[in-house]
Amino acid sequence: MSDWIPIFLMPNLRVDHEVVADAMAIVPSDDPRVAAYEKEFPDFRRFARRFTDPFGAHIAPGILLLHSNAPKTFRSIEAVASFRDLLTLSVIPLQRARGIIHGHSYHIQYSDYFDFYPWTFNDQNMHLVCNTPGLVGLHEVRAFKGQSSPVLSAVDFKHMDVDAPLLKALLARWHIRYSTKKPEWADRALFRSLNMAMAASKMPAGADVTNFALGRNLGLWVSAFEILTHTGQEKLRLAHVYDKVGDAPWRNKKAKRKLFKPHHSQIKRNLGCWVYGEIYRVRNHFLHGEPVSPQSLIVKRSGRNLFSYAPMLYRMLLTGFLKLPEPASIKGVEWSRERFDLISNQGDIEEAILTVLVSETQYRAERAARMATVRMRSRQTSPPQQPLVEEVPATD
């Protein structure tokens, strides 16, 4: 019997590297662990290779695997979904930030890419089964014709797309949370919050997207913030969320400055708190039936849409909650990649948040000038280039 069992397929995601934690993994469709299972159950191979996009182009879906000897606590649908959720939230905030900084859309900006396909292979009866709140079904593999989501274009999922320091910390907490039947409040809250953030990260709508859909998603983001902030000791208040956002380990001096009075705050706090306050205010207008307009989500000073900033602010809240290590604490040359990721990824998150008060045109001009200055200083401080091969005088 194969050691690893396919649980779900992810046809919107062409996975090119493994993500593994203990008894669970997300892998490419040509992974050796999948091949071993396919050798034992050829019908699964037929199933997994019957996916196309809406126009008939073949798709190789990502596959979520569970180890056959996994403890019972890791086998629940909640543990499986939480594994997917933590990976999703280790991708989307960073991709949103990079999209803002570099001026074009990085491809994995919505959690729909990580959706599980509802039909699965049952190796007990060699049929496909579906069990959702809206459908319970059984069918034959030979009749199956699977498709990726028609509202997305299936994308390549690469190692560089992941916020590695955040993923590492979340995987460690996932192991702690699902290794016991009686988790601590903080671990239970973390994965409830991630699940809410997963829902908030979905595309607000398809072809029928409206301002109301954006407002609905902001409501889910506020819930994700509140779940992660609530300690269970007292009634949660808006000021408590401000405290956690403000106390996150901001590194950018501009992001640290307490220059703003957020919604319903009598004291000055940093820009992150102001952004959350605006999201909270607008969310109340949408969910409480108050008048809203197409301009409700737009920051007047910059013309930016608040919808883009919630995932990045959530990453900063996670940074404080998980107590991600400071780069200086990572010792040894062999850890240089981890230090770089800690600095670079959070740097992108903070820089993107700082754009909320600056127009796209102004930000592009300022960034271009900053990059030109960096290049000029680099040329001035670089040592003279030595010839690769020493010149030898010609001889007769």
N, C-alpha and C positions, 0 to 999 in steps of 0.2 A: 504493500500500500504506500502511496506517495506521502512524503512527510509534510508537504504543503498542499492546502486545499483552496482552490479559487472560490471566493465568496461573492464578489461583485465585479462587474466590468465597468469601465469608465470610458465610454466611446468618444467623449469630447476632448480627451487628453491623450496625446501620443507620448507616453512616458519613455525617456531615454536613459534613466538611471533609477536605482532602487532607493526606497525610503524604508528602513527596517527598524523595528523596535521589538525586542523580545520575540513574541509569538505572532507578530503581524507584519505585513510588508505590502508596499505598493510597488509593482515592478512592470517592466516592459512585457509585451506579449510574447517575445522570444526568449524570455528568461529561462535558464535551465530548470528552475523549480516548476515552471509552467509546463515545460517540455516533458518532465517526468510524469506529471499528472495526465497530460495528453496521451502519452504512451499507454497508460493504463485505461484511459477513457477517451477513445478517438472521437466520440460524439461531442465532447467538449471542444476539441480542436475545430470541428466543423461549425459549432456554434460561434466561437470566438472569431472565426474568419469570415463570417457572413455579415459584417458591418460595412456600410458605405455612408457617404454623405448623401444629401437629398438628390444629388445629380449622378450618383452611381460610382463615384471615386472610392476605391477601397480604403478602409480605415483599420489600423491595428490598435485596438483599445488598450488602455492601461488596465491592470488587473490587481485587485486587492486579494491577498492571500492570508490564510490563517494556518498556523502550524497545527498538525493533527494532535499534538500532545499539549496544546495550550490549556492552561488552567481554566476552570469553569468561569471565573470572573472575567476572563478576557473574551469569552465566547458570546457575550450578550450583544444585542444589536446596538445598545448604548455605547459599549466599549468600541465597537467597530466604527460607529458614526463619529465618536469623539476622536479617534485616530485620524479619520478623514478631515474633521473640523480643524484640528491643530495644524495639519499640513496646509490647509487652505489659508488659515490666518497667518501662516509663516510665508505666504506668497503675496497675497493681495495688497496689504499696506505698502510693502516695498515697491511693488509694480506700479501702484498709484503714484507714489512719490517720484519714481523715475520718469513716469509719463509727464508729470508736471515740470520737472527739472529740465528734461531733454526736449520738450516741446512736441512729442508725438506719443501716440497711445501704445504703451507696452501691452502685449497681447493678453496676459492673464489678469484681468482686472475685476472679474466677477466670479463668484463661487459656483455658478452653474457649470463651469468646466469640470468641477470635481463631483458632479452628481453621479449617483449609482444608477446603472440601468436596471429597471424593475424586473425584467425577466432573468432568471438564473438557471444554471444547470443543476439538476438533481441526480447525483450519481447512484441513488438507490433504485430509481425506476427508469433512468436514462431518458427522462423527459425534461422539458423546460417548464418552470413553474413561476408564477407571479402572485405575490401576496401584498397588496397595498390597501389603504382604506377604501379605494374605489373599485378594486378588481382582485378577484381570486381566480386564477386560471391555470390550466395545464395544457401543454401542446407538444407537438413533435419537433425535433431539431430540423428535420429535412424541410419543413414548411417555413422555417424562420427566415426573415429578411430584416436585419437590424439597421437602424440609422442613428447617426449622431443628431443632436438637437438642431432643428431647422432655424433657430434664432442665433446660433453660434457657428463659427467656423472652427473645426477641430484644430488644435494647436499642438506644437511640440512643447513638452515640459522638460526643461533642462535644469541641471544642477545650479546654474548661475541665476535661475529665477527665484531661488529660495533664500530667505533670510536665515542663514545657517545658525547663528548664535541663538536666535529665538526658537528655531526648530529644536535645537539640542536641549534647551531648557524645558520646552513643552513636552518632548518625548520622555524626559526624566520624570516630569510630574504625571504624565499619563500612566507610566509604570506604577508609580506610588498610588494613584487614584484607583486603578483597576486591579491591584494586587490584593485588595481587601474588600470585604462586604460592608465595612463600616468606615468609610472615608472621613477625613477631617472636613470641617465646614469649608475651609479655604479651597481644598481640592474639588469638592463638590461644586462650589461656586464658580471656580475657574472653568470647568467644562460645561456648566450651564451657560455661562457667559459666552464661551467660544461657539456654542451651538446657536445662540441668539445672533452673534456676530456673523456666523455662517449664513443665516437667513437674511440678515441685513445687507450682506455682500452680494446677494443675487441681483441680476438685472432687474430694475424696478418694473419693467414690463417689456413686451416685445414691440410689435409694430404700433401698438396702441399706447405708447408711453406718454404720460401727461405729468404736469407739475404735481398732481395729487399722488402719483406713484412715487415720485421722489420724496415727498413729505412722509409717506407711509414708511419708506425705508429708513428715514431719519428716526422715526419712532422706534424702530427695532434697534437702531444703534444706541439710542439713549437707554433702552432696557439693558443692552449688553454692558454699558458703562455702570449702570446702577447695580446689576447683579455682582459684578466684579468688585465693587466698592463696599457693598453691604457686608458688615461683619457679623450680623445676627445679634449683636449686643444692644442695639438701640435703633430707633426709627431712622431710616436713611433720609438725609436732607441734601439739598442741592449743594450746600457748602461742603459737605463731606466729599462729594465728587470733585469739587474745585480743589480741595486739599490734596487729594490723591494725584490729580493731574498736575498741580503746581509742584508737588514734591517729587515728581518723576525726575530721574537724573539727567536733566537737560544739560547739554554741553555747549551749545551755541550761546554766546553772551547775549545776543539779541533775544533769543528765546527765553532766557532767564529773567530778563528785566520785568519788574512789576510796575507796569505803566498803565494798566487797563482796569476799569471797573466793569466786570462782567455782569450779565443779567442778574438782578436781585442780589448784588453783592455791595456791601458798604466799604469794602477795603480794596486796594489795588492788588491785582494779581498779574501773572504773566500772560502772554498772548495765547498760549494753549487753553487757559481757563476762559479767556474771552471767546475763543472759537467755540468751545463747548457750550458756553452760555448762550451764544447765538443759535446753535443747533437745538438746544433745549427750548429756547423761546419759540422758534419757528415750529418745532415739533408740537408744542402745546397748541399753537394756532391751527395746525392741520388736524390734530386728533380731537380737539375740543369743539370743532365746528365753527371756529371764528373765521372772519373774512380773510381770504388769502388771494394772492395774485401771482402772475408769472414772475414778479420781482421779489416775492417773499423770500426766496432762497439766495438772492443775489446780494453780495457785499457791495454797498454803494461805492466805497473808496476804490475798489479794484475791478469791479465787474465780475469777480469770481463767484462760482456757485459753491455754497456750503456743502453740497452733497459730496464733493470730491474729497473733503478734509476729514470726515469722520474715521475712515480706516486708519489713517496715519496717526491721528490723535489716540486711537485705541492702541496702536502699537506702543506709544509712549506710556500709556497706562499699564500695559503688560510688562514693559521694561522695568517699571517700579515694583509691580506686584511680584514678578519672578526674580527680582534682584539680579539682573544680568550682570556678569562681571565687568569691572572696569578694564579697559585694554591694558593698563599698566600692570594689572595683576597677573597677566598671562606671561609666564616666564619661559625662556628657552627659544632658540632659533626655530625649532621644529613647530612652534605654535604661531609663527608669524602670520599664517593665513587667517587664523582665528582672530588675532589682534586686528588685522586689516579689516575683516568683516565687521567686527564690533564698531570700529571707527567709521568705516565707509557707510554701512547700512543705516546706522542711526544718524549719521551726518546727512544722508539723503532725506530721511524722514523729517528731520528738523528744518532743513533748507526748504523743503516743499511746504511745510506748515507756514513758514515765514512769508511765503508768497501770497497769502490770503489777503494782505492789504496792499499788494502791488499789482498793477495791471500786467497783462501778458506782454505787451509791447515794452513797458518799462523794465520788466524783469529780464527779457531777452537782451536788451541793450546793456543793462548792468552786468549780466553774466558774461556777455561777450567781452566787455571791458576788463572784467576781473580775470578772465582766462588769458587775455592778451598780456596783462601785467605779469601773471604767473609765468607765461612762456618767456617773456623778456628777462625776468629775474633768473630764470633757469639758465638761459644762455649766458648771462653775465657771470654766474657763479660756477658754471661747468668748467672743469679743467680742460686745457688744450687737448684736442684729439691726437693721440699718437698713431703713427702709421701702423697698420697691421703687420707689414713686413718691412724690416729695416732695409733702407736703400743701400746698395753696394755700388761703389764707383765702377764704371765700366772699365775694362782692361782690354788691351790689344790682344 
